[in-house]
Amino acid sequence: MEKSLTVGLHELGLSTDLITPLQQYAALLVEQNKVMNLTGITEPKEVATLHFLDCLALTKLVDFSEKNVVDVGTGAGFPGIPLAIAVPTADITLLDALQKRIGFLQTVCQQVNIENTTCVHGRAEEFAKDHRASFDIATSRAVASLPMLAEFSLPLIKEGGLFLAMKAVDSDEEISAAKSALETLGGQVESVVDYTIPCTQIRHRAVLIRKVSQTPEKYPRAFAKIKKTPL
Ligand SMILES: C[S@@+](CC[C@H](N)C(=O)[O-])C[C@H]1O[C@@H](n2cnc3c(N)ncnc32)[C@H](O)[C@@H]1O
């Protein structure tokens, strides 16, 4: 793990000071994964590349410093925790619908001394009731198809802010299918960036969506409606 992180962090222009907290996080992740379903990736080099460096690659695309960020469906903390470790001036809300994952993240933040996070148990579409247009940036990886994800995330973002959806490189159709949802919710695709995860040959994609206008008050709808009739 240490070698991949050293090479990968260097490639991303990030400090090797991040290695210690990332290793501490990895140890907690692998240990807790024995009793709780957190991740299918536990081999140290793969945790370093497929989790940490994949998430940290976002720092090359967007400036997170001083930003108020929400990570929608953070699960075991991706991409939110690696971003919080790499960008201490960002204020990162880790949001997930599963209480036990949020409990794990609270332990991680406490034991690794990560002070710039808030761990929140809740569904994004319900969290939006009290946190509408509150964040500069929303991030999300592996949570839902883009039309549904847009309805979870865009209401939370301030006008002018950014939604960064991590997707597979073969997501062209999914992006096209989200066009009308984005128009309805006040979003616009600004760029689609394919990147290689450092130390691998694996390509991933970041879809950068700008919030160009306010989301109409009637969105987000209740989860059952979002699922039954995605925009
Ligand atoms: C497959 S996991 C991905 C976790 C993490 N983002 C990653 O890339 O490893 C999806 C997570 O999204 C959460 N989730 C799904 N829908 C959600 C919603 N509407 N609001 C909040 N969390 C949600 C689930 O509880 C689950 O932890």
The ligand as a Gaussian input file, in Angstrom:
#p B3LYP/6-31G(d) Opt

LIG

0 1
 C      -22.642000       1.122000      -3.230000
 S      -22.507000       2.162000      -1.843000
 C      -21.240000       3.270000      -2.390000
 C      -20.537000       3.917000      -1.255000
 C      -19.390000       4.859000      -1.603000
 N      -19.869000       6.090000      -2.210000
 C      -18.345000       4.183000      -2.471000
 O      -18.123000       4.627000      -3.586000
 O      -17.721000       3.221000      -2.013000
 C      -23.973000       3.186000      -1.958000
 C      -24.284000       3.933000      -0.662000
 O      -25.258000       4.931000      -0.945000
 C      -26.173000       4.990000       0.129000
 N      -27.399000       5.602000      -0.420000
 C      -28.166000       5.155000      -1.438000
 N      -29.175000       6.009000      -1.694000
 C      -29.046000       7.045000      -0.808000
 C      -29.778000       8.235000      -0.566000
 N      -30.856000       8.553000      -1.273000
 N      -29.346000       9.063000       0.409000
 C      -28.264000       8.753000       1.159000
 N      -27.535000       7.622000       0.979000
 C      -27.918000       6.782000       0.004000
 C      -26.292000       3.549000       0.597000
 O      -26.733000       3.465000       1.939000
 C      -24.870000       3.035000       0.415000
 O      -24.096000       3.168000       1.594000

